[in-house]
Amino acid sequence: NIAVKFGNRPWKNLDFSQELKNLFNAKVTLKNDADLATVYESSFHKGLTLYLTFSTGIGGGLARSGKLAKNSASVEPGHTYYIYDNKSAEWEDIASCNAIGAHYGCQATSVRGKAAYSDIARRVALGLPELIQKYRPDVIVIGGPLAMQFPHFKKELRPLVRSKLPVSRKLPRFVPARRPNEAVIYGGL
């Protein structure tokens, strides 16, 4: 119950649990936010669900019917490097809401226009083929604030991902999170 590392924050080895136990006089267990969201969102799907949250960074988790897979803690997709616009960068520096918002000068959820949606689809599609090859999910849930943009770029996403995978590899279903901004809280419940 010690928070060892925070992906986008400099903090390390913080013992939140004891302070929270004292504050609330209750049992406290620390869990990764992406894992909690994965638990909730996967409860609506059959088979293996890969949940990806596109927010300040890109996090993820794996679960079957609301139960975390043993290797879920190893899902850290945002820190894989890809080439985009002839530059090498971590996927979360290309496709997170922070990265998209910085590129367009507004919040990622406010971006509009066909060209922008195509750009978002290309950014999101970068990391998906590798994740599909590695984990072979039946469903990929797009979560975090970017899920609100999913209806605008989903049509372009499949062919982009399909073009980077062997023909024999079955594509998973791509769906938006049911509760993109509250999945962590519902997973905790």
N, C-alpha and C positions, 0 to 999 in steps of 0.2 A: 503493500500500500504506500510505497514511496514513488512519487513521480520522478522518474530517472531523467527524462529528457523531454523537452517541448520542441516540436518541429520548427516553429517559427518564432520562438522566444528563447532568450539566453539562459533561462532558469534551468537548474539541474539539481537532482537529489533533494527534492522538497517533500517533507512529511506533512502533507495536508491532512491526512486521515486523523491523526491524533488531535490536531487543533479543531477539526470539525466535530469529532466525537465529543470533545469537551464543550464546544459551543452549543451543540444541539442535544447533548446527552442521548445519543442514538448510535446504532451500529452504522459504520461508514465503510464503503468499499470503493476504491478508485478504479475506474475503467477508462479505456481509451474512448474518446468521443465517437470516432468512426466505427468502432466495434459496437457501441450502443445503438447507433443509427442502423448498422447492418442487421442487428438482432430484430429491430422493429420492421424494417423494410423487407427483410427476407421472409417474414412470417406470412406474406401475401403471395408467395411464389413457390412452386414445386422445383425440386432439383437444387443445384448449387447456384447461389446468388452471389454475384460480385457487386458490392455496393461501392460507389465512388462519390465522394463529396468534393465538389468544386466550390471552394470558398476562399479564405485567405491563402490557402495552399490546396493541395490535392491529397486527400487521405482515402483510405479504403478498408474493406473487410470482406470476409467470406463467411457464408452461413448456409445451412440447409434448414428450411422451415422454422426459422427463428432461433436456431441453435448455432453458435459460432463454430466454425471449423477449427481444428487444432492449429492450422497454419495461418489463421486470420491475423495474428499479431505480426506476421512477417510481411503483410501487404502494406507497403510504403511506396505507392506508385509515383508520388509527386517528385521523388528525388532521382528518378531515372533521367538521363540526358538524351536529348533528341536534337536534331537540326531543324530549325525553323527560320525562314527568311535568311538562309545562309549563315546562321549563327547557332552555336551549340549552347544549350541552356537546359536546366532542369525542366521537366514537364510542367511543374507548378509555376515556373517563371514564364511559361508560354500560355497555359490554358486555365489557370486558376481565375477566379473572379477578380482578384487583385491585379493580375497581369492583363486581363482583358480590359478592365476598367482603366488602367494606366495607359494602355494603348489608345483607347478611344476618348480619354479625358472625361469619363463619367462612370457611374456605377455600371457594372456588367449587365445588370438587369434593365438598364435604361437604353442599352444599345439597340438601334433599329436599322432596318434596311437589308435588302437581299444580299448585297456584297458583304455586309458585316456578319450576317448569319452564315454565309459560306465560309468566311474567315474563322468564325467560332467552330464550325463543324470540322475544318481542317486542323485546328488547334486541338480539339478534343480527340479527334481520330488518331493523332500521333501515337499515343500510348496504348490504345486499345488492342491492336494486333498482338503485341507482346504479351499483354495480360491474358488475352484469349488463348494464346498458345501455351502459356505457363499454367493457368488454372482451369481452363476448359469449362467456363461457367455456362449454365443454361439461360441465365438472365443477367443482364447488367443494368443496375439501377443507377441513374444519374441523379445525384442529390446535391444538397447545398443550394445556394441562391441561383446557380446556373440552371437548375432544373426548371425554373420559371421560363427560361429561354428555349428549353428543349423542343417544344412544338414548332419552333421556327427553324431549327437546324436538323431535326431528326431525319428528314427525307434525304438529306445529303450525307448523313453520317454512315448509313449502311454501305453504300457503294464505295465510299472512301476506305472503310475498314475492309470490306470484301476484297478490294484490289491489292491489299497487302498480306493476304492470307492464302495458303494453299487451297486449291479448289476443293480438296477433300475435307477441309475443316469446316464444320457446320458453324454458322453464325449464331450467337445467342440472340435472344430478344433484347431489345433496348427499350427501357421504360423510364419515365420520370419518377422520382420519389413521390410517394403519396403525401408525405408531409416534409417537404424539403427543408424547412427551417425549424421543425420541431421533432424530427426523427430521433435525435439524441435523447431528448427528454422522455419520449415515449419508449425508447429502448431501455432507459433506466427504470421506468415503471415496470 
